Amino acid sequence: MPLDYAAAGVDYDKIDALKIRAQHAARATATNLLTHQVSEIESSRGESAYVMDIGGTLIASITECLGTKALVADAVREITGRTHYDTIAQDTIAMAVNDLITVGATPLSIHAYWSAGGSDWFSDVERMEDLVRGWQLACDVCKVSWGGGETPALAGVVEAGRIDLAASCVGVVKSRERLTLGERLSAGDAIVILPSSGIHANGVSLARKLVERLPQGYATRIDGGRAFGEALLDPTVLYVPVTEALFAAGVIPHYAVNVTGHGWRKLMRHPENFTYRLDTLPPVPPVLGFLSREAALDAREAYGSLNMGAGFALFVAADQAAAAVAIARKAGVDAFVGGIVQAGSRRVLIEPLSIEFSAADLHLRA
């Protein structure tokens, strides 16, 4: 029997309905800023980060959580002997900073939210040290300050022996020219893809559901001989060095998308009508190839839910595409031109796989 994301407990139709309801209520609160002589950048509503104008300084903010990847780390520790909390710390920070940079912001500070199922969680010194070390290392890669956080013990809310990891991030958009909210997106722009390192932190619930079917569970070997569980824990790429290098070189994207939940459907996050035509795809990481094959996902379901090798997308002027690719590679992240933005109805066309997603397949905005 095939699995899908809904069967794993993640139904975007239900989740997105709440997001849209919340957006309606949130939009009505914007006038509260006027009492502080602050205004919002209205076009950031519905984007991956929220932007305010505070006396001419543009401040962006975001809150994100890791999801269920900590459950994988706890289970795989029994196989590898490692806690893997250093790498899932990077995942948690990546969830926040990779969203923040989509609006053109430079991340400045991170705050942690580590909510455990009881005080006993904090008695595992090795796990705590790995979490702190990994968190600090990821902050250093992104050149952000770890400002603080909250570590509640929520017995009865969080399951005993478990932890919920989340992060909030604040950044600055150093000039209005650096805002990448899509006003400059136009037909003819190139779509530059930055590959993923693996599953990142989206699709993990589906992977955990699949593990229930595997006789060897997380120890099951995938292509290349690695254990499935170990491959799931490859940390999410931090794309901050790429966007910072682009801005330093004077290459300002017209739009940017963090390819997380909703998979390749996210490429049409921009609210206007454009067709996103992809003719070149990244290699599918072995962990995602195994997951999609063993869960019997068809290509449309796989690319509509998982990143399938694409971690981040930059929409740049065609004459800057080659420079963007070279700059990303110099910053330590691979890149390639995957396609083009065209005039037309709002849809994503993945030509090598004959997959089409239409506007009706993505509901992220009020």
C-alpha positions in Angstrom: 0.0 0.0 0.0 1.4 3.4 -0.9 2.0 6.0 1.8 1.5 9.7 1.5 2.0 12.7 3.7 -1.6 12.7 4.9 -1.3 9.1 6.0 1.7 10.1 8.0 -0.4 12.7 9.9 0.5 15.8 7.9 -2.5 17.1 5.9 -1.6 20.4 4.3 -5.2 21.1 3.3 -6.1 21.2 7.0 -3.0 23.0 8.2 -3.0 25.6 5.4 -6.6 26.4 6.2 -5.6 27.5 9.7 -2.7 29.5 8.3 -5.0 31.5 6.1 -7.4 32.1 8.9 -4.5 33.3 11.1 -3.3 35.6 8.3 -6.7 37.3 8.1 -6.6 38.0 11.8 -2.9 38.9 11.8 -3.4 41.5 9.0 -6.0 43.3 11.1 -3.3 43.9 13.8 -1.0 45.8 11.6 -2.5 49.2 12.6 -1.2 48.6 16.1 2.3 49.4 14.8 1.2 53.0 14.0 1.1 53.7 17.8 4.9 53.1 17.8 5.6 55.0 14.6 6.4 51.7 12.9 4.9 50.3 9.7 4.8 47.0 8.1 6.0 46.1 4.6 2.6 44.9 3.5 3.9 42.8 0.7 5.8 40.6 3.2 2.4 39.3 4.4 2.2 35.6 3.3 5.9 35.4 2.7 8.3 33.3 4.7 9.3 36.2 6.9 7.6 39.4 8.1 9.2 42.8 7.5 8.7 46.1 9.4 10.0 49.6 8.8 11.3 51.1 12.0 12.4 54.6 11.3 13.8 53.7 7.9 15.4 50.4 9.1 13.8 47.3 7.8 13.6 44.5 10.3 12.6 40.9 9.4 11.6 38.1 11.8 10.5 34.5 11.7 9.8 31.6 14.0 10.2 28.0 12.9 10.4 24.6 14.5 12.3 21.4 13.7 9.3 19.1 13.6 9.8 15.4 14.4 13.4 14.9 13.5 14.5 14.7 17.1 12.5 11.5 17.3 14.7 10.1 14.5 17.8 11.2 16.3 16.7 9.5 19.5 16.0 6.2 17.7 19.2 6.3 15.6 21.4 6.8 18.6 20.8 3.2 19.5 22.4 2.2 16.1 25.2 4.7 15.8 26.0 5.5 19.4 25.9 9.2 18.6 23.2 11.6 19.8 23.1 13.5 16.5 21.8 16.5 18.4 24.6 18.6 17.0 23.2 18.1 13.5 19.6 18.6 14.4 20.6 21.8 16.1 21.8 23.0 12.7 18.5 21.8 11.2 16.5 23.9 13.6 18.5 27.0 12.9 18.3 26.3 9.2 14.5 26.2 9.3 14.5 29.8 10.6 17.4 31.4 8.8 16.6 29.9 5.4 13.2 31.4 5.6 14.4 34.7 6.8 16.8 35.2 3.9 14.1 34.8 1.3 13.0 38.4 1.9 16.5 39.8 1.5 17.4 39.9 5.2 20.8 39.4 6.9 20.1 37.2 10.0 21.4 39.0 13.2 20.1 37.0 16.2 18.7 33.6 17.0 16.7 32.6 20.1 16.2 29.0 21.1 13.0 27.3 22.3 13.8 23.8 23.7 10.7 22.4 25.3 11.3 19.0 27.1 8.8 16.5 28.4 10.3 16.8 31.9 13.4 17.8 33.8 15.0 14.4 33.3 15.7 15.2 29.7 18.4 17.6 30.8 20.3 15.0 32.8 21.8 13.5 29.6 25.0 15.5 29.5 26.3 14.2 26.2 23.0 15.0 24.4 22.9 18.5 26.0 26.5 19.2 25.0 25.9 18.1 21.5 22.8 20.3 21.2 24.7 23.4 22.5 27.8 22.8 20.4 25.8 22.3 17.2 23.6 25.3 17.9 26.7 27.5 18.4 28.5 26.2 15.3 25.4 26.9 13.1 25.2 30.4 14.5 28.9 30.9 13.6 28.3 29.7 10.0 25.5 32.2 9.6 27.4 34.9 11.6 24.5 35.5 14.0 24.4 36.1 17.7 22.7 33.5 19.9 20.7 35.9 22.0 19.1 33.5 24.5 16.0 31.3 24.6 13.6 29.3 26.7 13.9 25.7 28.1 10.6 24.8 29.7 9.9 21.3 31.1 6.3 20.6 30.0 5.4 17.2 31.4 2.0 16.3 30.2 2.3 18.5 27.1 5.5 17.1 25.6 6.0 13.4 25.9 8.4 12.2 28.6 11.9 11.8 27.3 11.3 14.0 24.2 12.1 17.5 23.2 10.5 20.0 20.8 13.2 22.2 19.2 12.4 25.6 17.7 14.1 28.9 16.9 13.1 32.5 16.2 15.3 34.7 14.1 15.6 38.5 13.6 17.4 40.1 10.8 17.9 43.4 8.9 17.3 44.2 5.3 20.1 46.6 4.7 18.4 48.6 2.0 15.1 48.7 0.2 16.9 47.5 -2.9 17.7 44.3 -1.2 14.0 43.5 -0.4 13.2 40.3 -2.4 9.5 40.2 -2.1 8.8 39.6 -5.7 8.0 43.1 -7.1 10.8 42.7 -9.7 10.0 39.1 -10.7 9.3 39.0 -14.4 9.1 36.7 -17.4 12.5 35.7 -18.6 14.1 35.4 -15.1 16.2 32.4 -14.5 15.5 29.9 -11.8 18.7 29.0 -10.0 18.5 25.9 -7.8 20.6 25.3 -4.8 20.6 21.5 -4.1 19.6 20.0 -0.7 21.7 17.7 1.4 18.9 15.2 1.8 15.5 15.3 3.4 16.3 18.4 5.4 13.5 18.6 8.0 10.4 18.2 5.9 9.0 14.8 5.1 10.3 13.3 8.3 6.9 12.2 9.5 6.5 10.3 6.3 9.9 8.7 6.8 9.0 7.7 10.3 5.8 6.1 9.1 7.7 4.2 6.5 10.1 2.9 9.1 7.2 1.0 10.8 7.1 -1.1 7.6 10.8 -1.9 7.3 11.9 -5.1 9.0 15.2 -3.5 9.9 13.7 -0.1 10.7 16.2 2.7 10.7 19.1 0.3 10.2 17.8 -0.6 6.7 20.5 0.0 4.1 19.8 2.4 1.3 21.7 3.0 -2.0 25.3 3.5 -1.1 25.1 1.2 1.9 24.2 3.8 4.6 21.6 3.2 7.2 18.3 4.9 6.4 18.1 6.5 9.8 21.6 7.9 9.6 21.0 9.4 6.1 17.8 11.0 7.4 19.9 12.9 9.9 22.2 14.6 7.3 21.9 18.3 8.4 20.0 20.9 6.4 22.1 23.2 4.3 22.5 26.7 5.7 22.1 29.0 2.6 22.9 32.3 4.4 26.5 32.4 3.1 25.1 32.3 -0.5 22.7 35.1 -0.2 25.2 37.3 1.7 27.8 36.6 -1.1 25.3 37.5 -3.8 24.5 40.8 -2.1 28.2 41.6 -1.6 28.6 41.0 -5.4 25.7 43.2 -6.3 23.5 40.3 -7.5 20.1 40.9 -6.0 17.5 38.1 -6.6 14.1 39.1 -7.8 12.5 36.5 -5.5 13.6 33.6 -3.4 12.0 30.4 -2.1 13.0 28.0 0.7 11.9 24.6 -0.7 10.5 23.0 2.4 6.9 21.8 3.0 4.8 21.6 -0.1 7.9 20.5 -2.1 8.3 21.9 -5.6 4.9 23.5 -5.4 6.6 26.1 -3.3 8.3 27.5 -6.5 5.0 29.3 -7.3 4.8 30.9 -3.9 4.7 34.3 -5.6 1.1 35.6 -5.7 1.2 36.8 -9.3 0.5 34.7 -12.4 3.8 33.2 -13.8 4.7 29.8 -15.2 7.8 28.3 -13.7 9.2 25.9 -16.3 11.9 23.5 -15.1 14.1 21.6 -17.6 17.0 20.6 -15.5 16.7 18.7 -12.2 19.1 18.0 -9.4 20.1 14.4 -8.6 17.7 12.9 -6.1 19.5 12.3 -2.8 19.6 8.5 -2.1 17.6 9.0 1.1 14.8 10.6 -0.8 15.0 8.1 -3.6 14.7 5.3 -1.1 11.8 7.0 0.7 9.8 7.7 -2.4 10.4 4.2 -3.8 9.6 2.3 -0.6 6.6 4.5 0.2 5.3 3.9 -3.4 5.0 7.6 -4.0 4.4 8.6 -7.6 6.5 11.4 -9.0 3.8 14.0 -8.5 3.3 13.1 -4.9 7.1 13.0 -4.2 7.8 16.4 -5.9 4.7 17.9 -4.4 5.7 17.0 -0.8 9.5 16.6 -0.6 12.4 18.7 -1.8 13.7 15.8 -4.1 17.1 17.4 -4.2 16.2 21.1 -4.4 16.8 23.0 -1.2 16.5 26.6 -2.2 15.5 28.6 -5.4 16.7 32.0 -6.5 14.9 33.9 -9.2 17.4 36.2 -10.9 17.7 38.2 -14.1 18.8 36.0 -16.9 22.0 37.9 -17.5 23.0 37.4 -13.8 22.2 33.6 -13.7 25.8 32.5 -14.5 27.2 34.9 -11.9 24.7 33.7 -9.3 25.8 30.1 -9.9 29.5 30.9 -9.7 29.0 33.0 -6.5 27.0 30.2 -4.8 29.7 27.6 -5.6 32.4 29.9 -4.3 30.4 30.2 -1.1 30.5 26.4 -0.8 27.1 25.5 -2.0 26.5 23.9 -5.4 24.1 25.7 -7.8 22.7 25.4 -11.4 20.2 27.0 -13.6 17.1 24.8 -13.5 14.6 26.7 -15.6 12.9 29.9 -16.5 10.0 32.1 -15.4 7.5 32.7 -18.2 4.3 34.7 -18.7 1.2 32.5 -18.2 -1.0 31.0 -15.7 0.4 30.3 -12.2 1.8 26.8 -12.4 5.0 24.8 -12.0 6.0 22.6 -15.0 8.6 20.0 -14.3 9.2 19.0 -17.9 11.6 16.0 -17.5 8.9 14.2 -15.4 5.8 15.6 -17.1 4.5 17.0 -13.8 2.4 20.1 -13.6 1.2 21.9 -10.4 -1.4 24.6 -10.8 -2.4 27.5 -8.5 -5.1 25.2 -7.0 -2.4 23.0 -5.6 -0.9 25.6 -3.3 -2.9 27.6 -0.7 -0.5 29.7 1.5 -2.0 33.2 1.3 -5.1 34.8 2.7 
